[in-house]
Amino acid sequence: MLCLILLQTLLGCVTSRSSDAGEKLTCEQHAKVAAYLNNWAITNFSESYGKKGDVTGANVQLFLISEKAPSPYAAAFNRYQEKAFENIALAKRKGCNTVDYPLPPVDEFRHQLEVARTGK
């Protein structure tokens, strides 16, 4: 529950700028936000393409994401990618160790697609 509150704050579900809210997070909270965003990407990929083995559909979606298409799915991945980068930048500025942070959402989508393609 705490993670969802922190994520809502960082992702801009409040009226203030998300970076202002992110300034108040601890290093542990930044790590939780990074993990949440990564898990969100894994879950979305799995539900939309992974469970179905739809590599072609995932390739098309990656193209839409890469081209910053206005579709809700692509826009969500791009928005959360930006939030992940913002979270990492804020964490680094505070001196947090971000080495073990998981991949940001778009990068995780690419990774999941590669796993689906190669089986590795």
Biopython code that builds the backbone (N, CA, C, O; Angstrom):
import numpy as np
from Bio.PDB.StructureBuilder import StructureBuilder

atoms = [
    (1, "MET", "N", (0.820, -1.187, 0.000)),
    (1, "MET", "CA", (0.000, 0.000, 0.000)),
    (1, "MET", "C", (0.869, 1.259, 0.000)),
    (1, "MET", "O", (0.597, 2.207, -0.736)),
    (2, "LEU", "N", (1.915, 1.260, 0.829)),
    (2, "LEU", "CA", (2.820, 2.405, 0.880)),
    (2, "LEU", "C", (3.439, 2.656, -0.485)),
    (2, "LEU", "O", (3.587, 3.803, -0.908)),
    (3, "CYS", "N", (3.800, 1.570, -1.176)),
    (3, "CYS", "CA", (4.421, 1.710, -2.498)),
    (3, "CYS", "C", (3.459, 2.390, -3.472)),
    (3, "CYS", "O", (3.871, 3.236, -4.265)),
    (4, "LEU", "N", (2.189, 2.023, -3.411)),
    (4, "LEU", "CA", (1.219, 2.643, -4.311)),
    (4, "LEU", "C", (1.069, 4.129, -4.020)),
    (4, "LEU", "O", (0.944, 4.936, -4.942)),
    (5, "ILE", "N", (1.080, 4.487, -2.758)),
    (5, "ILE", "CA", (0.989, 5.902, -2.398)),
    (5, "ILE", "C", (2.221, 6.642, -2.894)),
    (5, "ILE", "O", (2.116, 7.733, -3.455)),
    (6, "LEU", "N", (3.391, 6.042, -2.686)),
    (6, "LEU", "CA", (4.626, 6.661, -3.152)),
    (6, "LEU", "C", (4.621, 6.786, -4.665)),
    (6, "LEU", "O", (5.020, 7.813, -5.214)),
    (7, "LEU", "N", (4.166, 5.733, -5.336)),
    (7, "LEU", "CA", (4.151, 5.751, -6.791)),
    (7, "LEU", "C", (3.184, 6.803, -7.307)),
    (7, "LEU", "O", (3.503, 7.532, -8.247)),
    (8, "GLN", "N", (2.011, 6.889, -6.706)),
    (8, "GLN", "CA", (1.056, 7.905, -7.138)),
    (8, "GLN", "C", (1.656, 9.293, -6.986)),
    (8, "GLN", "O", (1.468, 10.159, -7.840)),
    (9, "THR", "N", (2.369, 9.494, -5.906)),
    (9, "THR", "CA", (3.000, 10.790, -5.685)),
    (9, "THR", "C", (4.050, 11.054, -6.750)),
    (9, "THR", "O", (4.072, 12.135, -7.338)),
    (10, "LEU", "N", (4.920, 10.084, -7.006)),
    (10, "LEU", "CA", (5.985, 10.273, -7.980)),
    (10, "LEU", "C", (5.441, 10.380, -9.393)),
    (10, "LEU", "O", (5.966, 11.152, -10.195)),
    (11, "LEU", "N", (4.411, 9.629, -9.712)),
    (11, "LEU", "CA", (3.900, 9.610, -11.078)),
    (11, "LEU", "C", (2.984, 10.780, -11.395)),
    (11, "LEU", "O", (2.417, 10.852, -12.486)),
    (12, "GLY", "N", (2.839, 11.678, -10.464)),
    (12, "GLY", "CA", (2.103, 12.891, -10.781)),
    (12, "GLY", "C", (0.614, 12.800, -10.583)),
    (12, "GLY", "O", (-0.132, 13.555, -11.205)),
    (13, "CYS", "N", (0.157, 11.903, -9.741)),
    (13, "CYS", "CA", (-1.272, 11.810, -9.460)),
    (13, "CYS", "C", (-1.690, 12.852, -8.432)),
    (13, "CYS", "O", (-2.798, 12.806, -7.899)),
    (14, "VAL", "N", (-0.796, 13.784, -8.163)),
    (14, "VAL", "CA", (-1.114, 14.904, -7.289)),
    (14, "VAL", "C", (-0.939, 16.171, -8.109)),
    (14, "VAL", "O", (-0.404, 16.127, -9.217)),
    (15, "THR", "N", (-1.371, 17.262, -7.588)),
    (15, "THR", "CA", (-1.326, 18.489, -8.379)),
    (15, "THR", "C", (0.073, 19.073, -8.500)),
    (15, "THR", "O", (0.349, 19.797, -9.456)),
    (16, "SER", "N", (0.965, 18.779, -7.557)),
    (16, "SER", "CA", (2.324, 19.312, -7.662)),
    (16, "SER", "C", (3.123, 18.504, -8.666)),
    (16, "SER", "O", (2.747, 17.387, -9.021)),
    (17, "ARG", "N", (4.216, 19.072, -9.116)),
    (17, "ARG", "CA", (5.078, 18.361, -10.054)),
    (17, "ARG", "C", (5.610, 17.109, -9.392)),
    (17, "ARG", "O", (5.938, 17.125, -8.206)),
    (18, "SER", "N", (5.700, 16.013, -10.151)),
    (18, "SER", "CA", (6.140, 14.751, -9.578)),
    (18, "SER", "C", (7.571, 14.832, -9.073)),
    (18, "SER", "O", (7.914, 14.153, -8.105)),
    (19, "SER", "N", (8.422, 15.646, -9.705)),
    (19, "SER", "CA", (9.799, 15.756, -9.227)),
    (19, "SER", "C", (9.836, 16.400, -7.852)),
    (19, "SER", "O", (10.688, 16.060, -7.031)),
    (20, "ASP", "N", (8.913, 17.338, -7.590)),
    (20, "ASP", "CA", (8.835, 17.936, -6.259)),
    (20, "ASP", "C", (8.475, 16.876, -5.230)),
    (20, "ASP", "O", (9.066, 16.828, -4.151)),
    (21, "ALA", "N", (7.513, 16.031, -5.558)),
    (21, "ALA", "CA", (7.115, 14.961, -4.650)),
    (21, "ALA", "C", (8.243, 13.949, -4.499)),
    (21, "ALA", "O", (8.481, 13.441, -3.404)),
    (22, "GLY", "N", (8.934, 13.656, -5.587)),
    (22, "GLY", "CA", (10.031, 12.698, -5.557)),
    (22, "GLY", "C", (11.187, 13.144, -4.696)),
    (22, "GLY", "O", (11.950, 12.317, -4.195)),
    (23, "GLU", "N", (11.324, 14.448, -4.518)),
    (23, "GLU", "CA", (12.396, 14.979, -3.670)),
    (23, "GLU", "C", (12.265, 14.485, -2.236)),
    (23, "GLU", "O", (13.260, 14.412, -1.514)),
    (24, "LYS", "N", (11.069, 14.150, -1.822)),
    (24, "LYS", "CA", (10.824, 13.742, -0.441)),
    (24, "LYS", "C", (11.023, 12.245, -0.217)),
    (24, "LYS", "O", (10.986, 11.787, 0.925)),
    (25, "LEU", "N", (11.232, 11.480, -1.279)),
    (25, "LEU", "CA", (11.387, 10.036, -1.136)),
    (25, "LEU", "C", (12.764, 9.677, -0.588)),
    (25, "LEU", "O", (13.748, 10.376, -0.830)),
    (26, "THR", "N", (12.811, 8.578, 0.152)),
    (26, "THR", "CA", (14.083, 8.041, 0.636)),
    (26, "THR", "C", (14.690, 7.159, -0.447)),
    (26, "THR", "O", (14.033, 6.855, -1.443)),
    (27, "CYS", "N", (15.924, 6.752, -0.258)),
    (27, "CYS", "CA", (16.571, 5.856, -1.221)),
    (27, "CYS", "C", (15.790, 4.549, -1.349)),
    (27, "CYS", "O", (15.624, 4.029, -2.452)),
    (28, "GLU", "N", (15.318, 4.024, -0.235)),
    (28, "GLU", "CA", (14.536, 2.786, -0.259)),
    (28, "GLU", "C", (13.245, 2.976, -1.049)),
    (28, "GLU", "O", (12.836, 2.089, -1.798)),
    (29, "GLN", "N", (12.617, 4.112, -0.884)),
    (29, "GLN", "CA", (11.382, 4.388, -1.609)),
    (29, "GLN", "C", (11.638, 4.550, -3.106)),
    (29, "GLN", "O", (10.824, 4.120, -3.923)),
    (30, "HIS", "N", (12.752, 5.160, -3.467)),
    (30, "HIS", "CA", (13.104, 5.260, -4.888)),
    (30, "HIS", "C", (13.290, 3.865, -5.482)),
    (30, "HIS", "O", (12.849, 3.606, -6.602)),
    (31, "ALA", "N", (13.936, 2.973, -4.744)),
    (31, "ALA", "CA", (14.138, 1.598, -5.215)),
    (31, "ALA", "C", (12.797, 0.886, -5.385)),
    (31, "ALA", "O", (12.617, 0.122, -6.333)),
    (32, "LYS", "N", (11.866, 1.131, -4.480)),
    (32, "LYS", "CA", (10.537, 0.516, -4.586)),
    (32, "LYS", "C", (9.786, 1.037, -5.804)),
    (32, "LYS", "O", (9.091, 0.276, -6.477)),
    (33, "VAL", "N", (9.919, 2.309, -6.087)),
    (33, "VAL", "CA", (9.275, 2.883, -7.279)),
    (33, "VAL", "C", (9.864, 2.244, -8.534)),
    (33, "VAL", "O", (9.126, 1.880, -9.449)),
    (34, "ALA", "N", (11.193, 2.105, -8.580)),
    (34, "ALA", "CA", (11.846, 1.478, -9.735)),
    (34, "ALA", "C", (11.345, 0.050, -9.919)),
    (34, "ALA", "O", (11.068, -0.373, -11.041)),
    (35, "ALA", "N", (11.228, -0.692, -8.821)),
    (35, "ALA", "CA", (10.743, -2.073, -8.890)),
    (35, "ALA", "C", (9.291, -2.119, -9.351)),
    (35, "ALA", "O", (8.917, -2.976, -10.151)),
    (36, "TYR", "N", (8.482, -1.208, -8.851)),
    (36, "TYR", "CA", (7.079, -1.169, -9.247)),
    (36, "TYR", "C", (6.941, -0.908, -10.746)),
    (36, "TYR", "O", (6.175, -1.593, -11.425)),
    (37, "LEU", "N", (7.668, 0.065, -11.260)),
    (37, "LEU", "CA", (7.589, 0.391, -12.687)),
    (37, "LEU", "C", (8.041, -0.784, -13.545)),
    (37, "LEU", "O", (7.451, -1.054, -14.591)),
    (38, "ASN", "N", (9.081, -1.481, -13.109)),
    (38, "ASN", "CA", (9.563, -2.654, -13.830)),
    (38, "ASN", "C", (8.518, -3.766, -13.799)),
    (38, "ASN", "O", (8.235, -4.382, -14.827)),
    (39, "ASN", "N", (7.946, -4.022, -12.627)),
    (39, "ASN", "CA", (6.910, -5.059, -12.517)),
    (39, "ASN", "C", (5.690, -4.708, -13.353)),
    (39, "ASN", "O", (5.063, -5.589, -13.941)),
    (40, "TRP", "N", (5.353, -3.428, -13.408)),
    (40, "TRP", "CA", (4.238, -2.986, -14.243)),
    (40, "TRP", "C", (4.502, -3.363, -15.705)),
    (40, "TRP", "O", (3.615, -3.866, -16.395)),
    (41, "ALA", "N", (5.725, -3.114, -16.166)),
    (41, "ALA", "CA", (6.081, -3.425, -17.555)),
    (41, "ALA", "C", (6.027, -4.928, -17.810)),
    (41, "ALA", "O", (5.495, -5.364, -18.831)),
    (42, "ILE", "N", (6.570, -5.717, -16.897)),
    (42, "ILE", "CA", (6.558, -7.174, -17.054)),
    (42, "ILE", "C", (5.126, -7.683, -17.112)),
    (42, "ILE", "O", (4.787, -8.495, -17.973)),
    (43, "THR", "N", (4.292, -7.214, -16.208)),
    (43, "THR", "CA", (2.897, -7.651, -16.167)),
    (43, "THR", "C", (2.166, -7.271, -17.450)),
    (43, "THR", "O", (1.445, -8.091, -18.017)),
    (44, "ASN", "N", (2.345, -6.040, -17.909)),
    (44, "ASN", "CA", (1.672, -5.608, -19.133)),
    (44, "ASN", "C", (2.141, -6.387, -20.348)),
    (44, "ASN", "O", (1.327, -6.768, -21.189)),
    (45, "PHE", "N", (3.441, -6.631, -20.452)),
    (45, "PHE", "CA", (3.945, -7.417, -21.576)),
    (45, "PHE", "C", (3.383, -8.831, -21.512)),
    (45, "PHE", "O", (2.894, -9.359, -22.510)),
    (46, "SER", "N", (3.455, -9.436, -20.338)),
    (46, "SER", "CA", (2.999, -10.813, -20.174)),
    (46, "SER", "C", (1.520, -10.966, -20.521)),
    (46, "SER", "O", (1.138, -11.874, -21.259)),
    (47, "GLU", "N", (0.699, -10.076, -19.985)),
    (47, "GLU", "CA", (-0.744, -10.153, -20.232)),
    (47, "GLU", "C", (-1.095, -9.877, -21.692)),
    (47, "GLU", "O", (-2.006, -10.499, -22.239)),
    (48, "SER", "N", (-0.390, -8.963, -22.316)),
    (48, "SER", "CA", (-0.727, -8.562, -23.683)),
    (48, "SER", "C", (-0.103, -9.447, -24.752)),
    (48, "SER", "O", (-0.718, -9.688, -25.791)),
    (49, "TYR", "N", (1.111, -9.933, -24.510)),
    (49, "TYR", "CA", (1.840, -10.646, -25.564)),
    (49, "TYR", "C", (2.498, -11.935, -25.099)),
    (49, "TYR", "O", (2.472, -12.929, -25.825)),
    (50, "GLY", "N", (3.080, -11.944, -23.922)),
    (50, "GLY", "CA", (3.866, -13.080, -23.458)),
    (50, "GLY", "C", (3.078, -14.365, -23.317)),
    (50, "GLY", "O", (3.504, -15.409, -23.812)),
    (51, "LYS", "N", (1.938, -14.308, -22.653)),
    (51, "LYS", "CA", (1.130, -15.511, -22.433)),
    (51, "LYS", "C", (0.589, -16.067, -23.743)),
    (51, "LYS", "O", (0.345, -17.268, -23.860)),
    (52, "LYS", "N", (0.404, -15.203, -24.717)),
    (52, "LYS", "CA", (-0.136, -15.613, -26.016)),
    (52, "LYS", "C", (0.964, -16.011, -26.991)),
    (52, "LYS", "O", (0.687, -16.574, -28.050)),
    (53, "GLY", "N", (2.210, -15.720, -26.634)),
    (53, "GLY", "CA", (3.318, -15.988, -27.547)),
    (53, "GLY", "C", (3.249, -15.119, -28.795)),
    (53, "GLY", "O", (3.703, -15.525, -29.864)),
    (54, "ASP", "N", (2.690, -13.942, -28.664)),
    (54, "ASP", "CA", (2.467, -13.049, -29.802)),
    (54, "ASP", "C", (3.682, -12.148, -30.044)),
    (54, "ASP", "O", (3.671, -10.965, -29.705)),
    (55, "VAL", "N", (4.720, -12.726, -30.632)),
    (55, "VAL", "CA", (5.948, -11.983, -30.904)),
    (55, "VAL", "C", (5.703, -10.907, -31.959)),
    (55, "VAL", "O", (6.233, -9.802, -31.848)),
    (56, "THR", "N", (4.910, -11.218, -32.973)),
    (56, "THR", "CA", (4.619, -10.241, -34.025)),
    (56, "THR", "C", (3.886, -9.029, -33.450)),
    (56, "THR", "O", (4.248, -7.888, -33.736)),
    (57, "GLY", "N", (2.871, -9.276, -32.651)),
    (57, "GLY", "CA", (2.139, -8.179, -32.023)),
    (57, "GLY", "C", (3.026, -7.344, -31.116)),
    (57, "GLY", "O", (2.904, -6.120, -31.069)),
    (58, "ALA", "N", (3.919, -8.012, -30.395)),
    (58, "ALA", "CA", (4.845, -7.299, -29.505)),
    (58, "ALA", "C", (5.818, -6.446, -30.311)),
    (58, "ALA", "O", (6.161, -5.337, -29.903)),
    (59, "ASN", "N", (6.263, -6.964, -31.459)),
    (59, "ASN", "CA", (7.148, -6.176, -32.332)),
    (59, "ASN", "C", (6.440, -4.921, -32.836)),
    (59, "ASN", "O", (7.026, -3.839, -32.867)),
    (60, "VAL", "N", (5.191, -5.073, -33.226)),
    (60, "VAL", "CA", (4.409, -3.926, -33.692)),
    (60, "VAL", "C", (4.244, -2.922, -32.550)),
    (60, "VAL", "O", (4.398, -1.716, -32.743)),
    (61, "GLN", "N", (3.931, -3.434, -31.364)),
    (61, "GLN", "CA", (3.751, -2.540, -30.221)),
    (61, "GLN", "C", (5.048, -1.823, -29.871)),
    (61, "GLN", "O", (5.025, -0.641, -29.529)),
    (62, "LEU", "N", (6.181, -2.521, -29.952)),
    (62, "LEU", "CA", (7.466, -1.874, -29.677)),
    (62, "LEU", "C", (7.718, -0.751, -30.680)),
    (62, "LEU", "O", (8.247, 0.301, -30.321)),
    (63, "PHE", "N", (7.341, -0.975, -31.931)),
    (63, "PHE", "CA", (7.466, 0.087, -32.931)),
    (63, "PHE", "C", (6.626, 1.299, -32.522)),
    (63, "PHE", "O", (7.096, 2.435, -32.582)),
    (64, "LEU", "N", (5.379, 1.050, -32.106)),
    (64, "LEU", "CA", (4.501, 2.149, -31.688)),
    (64, "LEU", "C", (5.066, 2.876, -30.467)),
    (64, "LEU", "O", (5.006, 4.103, -30.381)),
    (65, "ILE", "N", (5.608, 2.115, -29.535)),
    (65, "ILE", "CA", (6.221, 2.719, -28.347)),
    (65, "ILE", "C", (7.416, 3.564, -28.767)),
    (65, "ILE", "O", (7.564, 4.704, -28.327)),
    (66, "SER", "N", (8.267, 2.999, -29.620)),
    (66, "SER", "CA", (9.482, 3.700, -30.061)),
    (66, "SER", "C", (9.164, 4.978, -30.824)),
    (66, "SER", "O", (9.890, 5.968, -30.728)),
    (67, "GLU", "N", (8.078, 4.948, -31.577)),
    (67, "GLU", "CA", (7.664, 6.118, -32.354)),
    (67, "GLU", "C", (6.806, 7.087, -31.545)),
    (67, "GLU", "O", (6.321, 8.092, -32.064)),
    (68, "LYS", "N", (6.630, 6.767, -30.275)),
    (68, "LYS", "CA", (5.830, 7.604, -29.370)),
    (68, "LYS", "C", (4.415, 7.832, -29.918)),
    (68, "LYS", "O", (3.895, 8.947, -29.913)),
    (69, "ALA", "N", (3.820, 6.741, -30.387)),
    (69, "ALA", "CA", (2.455, 6.793, -30.905)),
    (69, "ALA", "C", (1.493, 7.203, -29.787)),
    (69, "ALA", "O", (1.750, 6.936, -28.613)),
    (70, "PRO", "N", (0.390, 7.850, -30.155)),
    (70, "PRO", "CA", (-0.549, 8.323, -29.134)),
    (70, "PRO", "C", (-1.472, 7.238, -28.571)),
    (70, "PRO", "O", (-2.369, 7.550, -27.788)),
    (71, "SER", "N", (-1.274, 5.984, -28.948)),
    (71, "SER", "CA", (-2.136, 4.929, -28.414)),
    (71, "SER", "C", (-1.968, 4.849, -26.896)),
    (71, "SER", "O", (-0.881, 5.113, -26.382)),
    (72, "PRO", "N", (-3.029, 4.489, -26.178)),
    (72, "PRO", "CA", (-2.937, 4.438, -24.716)),
    (72, "PRO", "C", (-1.811, 3.525, -24.211)),
    (72, "PRO", "O", (-1.123, 3.867, -23.250)),
    (73, "TYR", "N", (-1.623, 2.375, -24.850)),
    (73, "TYR", "CA", (-0.597, 1.423, -24.411)),
    (73, "TYR", "C", (0.799, 2.016, -24.592)),
    (73, "TYR", "O", (1.607, 2.008, -23.664)),
    (74, "ALA", "N", (1.074, 2.525, -25.781)),
    (74, "ALA", "CA", (2.396, 3.112, -26.059)),
    (74, "ALA", "C", (2.629, 4.344, -25.191)),
    (74, "ALA", "O", (3.720, 4.534, -24.654)),
    (75, "ALA", "N", (1.612, 5.171, -25.059)),
    (75, "ALA", "CA", (1.752, 6.385, -24.250)),
    (75, "ALA", "C", (2.044, 6.050, -22.793)),
    (75, "ALA", "O", (2.843, 6.730, -22.148)),
    (76, "ALA", "N", (1.404, 5.008, -22.272)),
    (76, "ALA", "CA", (1.651, 4.608, -20.879)),
    (76, "ALA", "C", (3.093, 4.147, -20.704)),
    (76, "ALA", "O", (3.757, 4.532, -19.741)),
    (77, "PHE", "N", (3.580, 3.326, -21.629)),
    (77, "PHE", "CA", (4.972, 2.870, -21.524)),
    (77, "PHE", "C", (5.936, 4.049, -21.594)),
    (77, "PHE", "O", (6.890, 4.111, -20.819)),
    (78, "ASN", "N", (5.701, 4.971, -22.499)),
    (78, "ASN", "CA", (6.595, 6.129, -22.620)),
    (78, "ASN", "C", (6.514, 7.043, -21.399)),
    (78, "ASN", "O", (7.531, 7.569, -20.946)),
    (79, "ARG", "N", (5.329, 7.226, -20.877)),
    (79, "ARG", "CA", (5.165, 8.062, -19.682)),
    (79, "ARG", "C", (5.889, 7.421, -18.490)),
    (79, "ARG", "O", (6.586, 8.109, -17.743)),
    (80, "TYR", "N", (5.724, 6.117, -18.317)),
    (80, "TYR", "CA", (6.372, 5.438, -17.193)),
    (80, "TYR", "C", (7.876, 5.330, -17.398)),
    (80, "TYR", "O", (8.631, 5.292, -16.427)),
    (81, "GLN", "N", (8.318, 5.281, -18.646)),
    (81, "GLN", "CA", (9.760, 5.306, -18.921)),
    (81, "GLN", "C", (10.343, 6.636, -18.437)),
    (81, "GLN", "O", (11.387, 6.666, -17.787)),
    (82, "GLU", "N", (9.658, 7.725, -18.761)),
    (82, "GLU", "CA", (10.108, 9.051, -18.311)),
    (82, "GLU", "C", (10.132, 9.131, -16.789)),
    (82, "GLU", "O", (11.068, 9.678, -16.204)),
    (83, "LYS", "N", (9.109, 8.588, -16.157)),
    (83, "LYS", "CA", (9.047, 8.607, -14.694)),
    (83, "LYS", "C", (10.169, 7.765, -14.094)),
    (83, "LYS", "O", (10.724, 8.121, -13.054)),
    (84, "ALA", "N", (10.504, 6.656, -14.741)),
    (84, "ALA", "CA", (11.608, 5.823, -14.251)),
    (84, "ALA", "C", (12.922, 6.584, -14.335)),
    (84, "ALA", "O", (13.724, 6.544, -13.401)),
    (85, "PHE", "N", (13.151, 7.281, -15.450)),
    (85, "PHE", "CA", (14.377, 8.077, -15.586)),
    (85, "PHE", "C", (14.409, 9.206, -14.563)),
    (85, "PHE", "O", (15.455, 9.499, -13.982)),
    (86, "GLU", "N", (13.265, 9.835, -14.349)),
    (86, "GLU", "CA", (13.176, 10.896, -13.346)),
    (86, "GLU", "C", (13.487, 10.338, -11.956)),
    (86, "GLU", "O", (14.218, 10.955, -11.181)),
    (87, "ASN", "N", (12.931, 9.178, -11.652)),
    (87, "ASN", "CA", (13.166, 8.534, -10.359)),
    (87, "ASN", "C", (14.649, 8.219, -10.166)),
    (87, "ASN", "O", (15.203, 8.465, -9.094)),
    (88, "ILE", "N", (15.284, 7.680, -11.194)),
    (88, "ILE", "CA", (16.714, 7.350, -11.110)),
    (88, "ILE", "C", (17.545, 8.620, -10.932)),
    (88, "ILE", "O", (18.467, 8.653, -10.117)),
    (89, "ALA", "N", (17.220, 9.653, -11.687)),
    (89, "ALA", "CA", (17.975, 10.905, -11.577)),
    (89, "ALA", "C", (17.859, 11.500, -10.176)),
    (89, "ALA", "O", (18.851, 11.956, -9.607)),
    (90, "LEU", "N", (16.655, 11.493, -9.624)),
    (90, "LEU", "CA", (16.460, 12.013, -8.270)),
    (90, "LEU", "C", (17.219, 11.170, -7.251)),
    (90, "LEU", "O", (17.845, 11.701, -6.335)),
    (91, "ALA", "N", (17.156, 9.858, -7.420)),
    (91, "ALA", "CA", (17.855, 8.961, -6.490)),
    (91, "ALA", "C", (19.362, 9.191, -6.549)),
    (91, "ALA", "O", (20.024, 9.250, -5.513)),
    (92, "LYS", "N", (19.899, 9.321, -7.751)),
    (92, "LYS", "CA", (21.343, 9.567, -7.894)),
    (92, "LYS", "C", (21.736, 10.903, -7.283)),
    (92, "LYS", "O", (22.780, 11.019, -6.641)),
    (93, "ARG", "N", (20.900, 11.903, -7.485)),
    (93, "ARG", "CA", (21.187, 13.224, -6.933)),
    (93, "ARG", "C", (21.251, 13.181, -5.404)),
    (93, "ARG", "O", (21.974, 13.959, -4.782)),
    (94, "LYS", "N", (20.489, 12.266, -4.813)),
    (94, "LYS", "CA", (20.497, 12.108, -3.356)),
    (94, "LYS", "C", (21.623, 11.197, -2.876)),
    (94, "LYS", "O", (21.816, 11.026, -1.672)),
    (95, "GLY", "N", (22.367, 10.613, -3.816)),
    (95, "GLY", "CA", (23.450, 9.717, -3.442)),
    (95, "GLY", "C", (23.016, 8.272, -3.257)),
    (95, "GLY", "O", (23.763, 7.471, -2.694)),
    (96, "CYS", "N", (21.826, 7.927, -3.721)),
    (96, "CYS", "CA", (21.342, 6.549, -3.608)),
    (96, "CYS", "C", (22.098, 5.660, -4.596)),
    (96, "CYS", "O", (22.488, 6.110, -5.673)),
    (97, "ASN", "N", (22.297, 4.424, -4.229)),
    (97, "ASN", "CA", (22.931, 3.445, -5.106)),
    (97, "ASN", "C", (21.855, 2.879, -6.030)),
    (97, "ASN", "O", (20.946, 2.186, -5.574)),
    (98, "THR", "N", (21.954, 3.169, -7.313)),
    (98, "THR", "CA", (20.943, 2.729, -8.283)),
    (98, "THR", "C", (21.431, 1.583, -9.168)),
    (98, "THR", "O", (20.757, 1.207, -10.127)),
    (99, "VAL", "N", (22.590, 1.035, -8.851)),
    (99, "VAL", "CA", (23.194, -0.012, -9.682)),
    (99, "VAL", "C", (22.268, -1.213, -9.848)),
    (99, "VAL", "O", (22.198, -1.793, -10.931)),
    (100, "ASP", "N", (21.564, -1.586, -8.799)),
    (100, "ASP", "CA", (20.713, -2.772, -8.852)),
    (100, "ASP", "C", (19.264, -2.468, -9.229)),
    (100, "ASP", "O", (18.407, -3.345, -9.127)),
    (101, "TYR", "N", (18.981, -1.255, -9.658)),
    (101, "TYR", "CA", (17.623, -0.933, -10.078)),
    (101, "TYR", "C", (17.282, -1.769, -11.313)),
    (101, "TYR", "O", (18.136, -1.985, -12.173)),
    (102, "PRO", "N", (16.047, -2.234, -11.399)),
    (102, "PRO", "CA", (15.646, -2.997, -12.588)),
    (102, "PRO", "C", (15.506, -2.082, -13.805)),
    (102, "PRO", "O", (15.558, -0.858, -13.692)),
    (103, "LEU", "N", (15.329, -2.697, -14.951)),
    (103, "LEU", "CA", (15.183, -1.943, -16.195)),
    (103, "LEU", "C", (13.951, -1.040, -16.162)),
    (103, "LEU", "O", (12.928, -1.405, -15.583)),
    (104, "PRO", "N", (14.048, 0.131, -16.777)),
    (104, "PRO", "CA", (12.860, 0.980, -16.938)),
    (104, "PRO", "C", (11.854, 0.291, -17.876)),
    (104, "PRO", "O", (12.233, -0.631, -18.598)),
    (105, "PRO", "N", (10.598, 0.712, -17.880)),
    (105, "PRO", "CA", (9.543, 0.005, -18.607)),
    (105, "PRO", "C", (9.798, -0.299, -20.085)),
    (105, "PRO", "O", (9.604, -1.442, -20.501)),
    (106, "VAL", "N", (10.219, 0.664, -20.885)),
    (106, "VAL", "CA", (10.428, 0.395, -22.315)),
    (106, "VAL", "C", (11.588, -0.576, -22.503)),
    (106, "VAL", "O", (11.521, -1.463, -23.354)),
    (107, "ASP", "N", (12.631, -0.418, -21.729)),
    (107, "ASP", "CA", (13.762, -1.339, -21.810)),
    (107, "ASP", "C", (13.349, -2.743, -21.376)),
    (107, "ASP", "O", (13.814, -3.731, -21.945)),
    (108, "GLU", "N", (12.485, -2.833, -20.380)),
    (108, "GLU", "CA", (11.976, -4.141, -19.937)),
    (108, "GLU", "C", (11.105, -4.761, -21.023)),
    (108, "GLU", "O", (11.152, -5.972, -21.236)),
    (109, "PHE", "N", (10.309, -3.944, -21.709)),
    (109, "PHE", "CA", (9.497, -4.449, -22.820)),
    (109, "PHE", "C", (10.418, -5.068, -23.872)),
    (109, "PHE", "O", (10.165, -6.174, -24.350)),
    (110, "ARG", "N", (11.488, -4.352, -24.231)),
    (110, "ARG", "CA", (12.454, -4.875, -25.214)),
    (110, "ARG", "C", (13.060, -6.194, -24.737)),
    (110, "ARG", "O", (13.195, -7.144, -25.507)),
    (111, "HIS", "N", (13.423, -6.236, -23.450)),
    (111, "HIS", "CA", (14.016, -7.450, -22.885)),
    (111, "HIS", "C", (13.021, -8.613, -22.943)),
    (111, "HIS", "O", (13.380, -9.719, -23.347)),
    (112, "GLN", "N", (11.784, -8.364, -22.542)),
    (112, "GLN", "CA", (10.767, -9.421, -22.574)),
    (112, "GLN", "C", (10.515, -9.895, -24.003)),
    (112, "GLN", "O", (10.298, -11.084, -24.233)),
    (113, "LEU", "N", (10.543, -8.981, -24.950)),
    (113, "LEU", "CA", (10.371, -9.345, -26.358)),
    (113, "LEU", "C", (11.527, -10.215, -26.826)),
    (113, "LEU", "O", (11.315, -11.198, -27.536)),
    (114, "GLU", "N", (12.737, -9.867, -26.440)),
    (114, "GLU", "CA", (13.907, -10.669, -26.815)),
    (114, "GLU", "C", (13.813, -12.069, -26.214)),
    (114, "GLU", "O", (14.141, -13.051, -26.879)),
    (115, "VAL", "N", (13.374, -12.164, -24.982)),
    (115, "VAL", "CA", (13.182, -13.470, -24.339)),
    (115, "VAL", "C", (12.126, -14.268, -25.099)),
    (115, "VAL", "O", (12.299, -15.467, -25.319)),
    (116, "ALA", "N", (11.039, -13.620, -25.499)),
    (116, "ALA", "CA", (9.984, -14.301, -26.254)),
    (116, "ALA", "C", (10.496, -14.771, -27.614)),
    (116, "ALA", "O", (10.131, -15.851, -28.079)),
    (117, "ARG", "N", (11.338, -13.964, -28.247)),
    (117, "ARG", "CA", (11.901, -14.326, -29.559)),
    (117, "ARG", "C", (12.842, -15.518, -29.464)),
    (117, "ARG", "O", (12.758, -16.458, -30.255)),
    (118, "THR", "N", (13.740, -15.465, -28.486)),
    (118, "THR", "CA", (14.822, -16.453, -28.411)),
    (118, "THR", "C", (14.564, -17.578, -27.424)),
    (118, "THR", "O", (15.216, -18.620, -27.484)),
    (119, "GLY", "N", (13.627, -17.376, -26.526)),
    (119, "GLY", "CA", (13.389, -18.378, -25.497)),
    (119, "GLY", "C", (14.434, -18.350, -24.395)),
    (119, "GLY", "O", (14.493, -19.262, -23.570)),
    (120, "LYS", "N", (15.268, -17.301, -24.377)),
    (120, "LYS", "CA", (16.321, -17.194, -23.353)),
    (120, "LYS", "C", (16.072, -16.017, -22.456)),
    (120, "LYS", "O", (16.850, -15.766, -21.536)),
]
sb = StructureBuilder()
sb.init_structure("model")
sb.init_model(0)
sb.init_chain("A")
sb.init_seg("    ")
for serial, (resi, resn, name, xyz) in enumerate(atoms, 1):
    if name == "N":
        sb.init_residue(resn, " ", resi, " ")
    sb.init_atom(name, np.array(xyz, "f"), 0.0, 1.0, " ", f" {name:<3s}", serial, name[0])
structure = sb.get_structure()
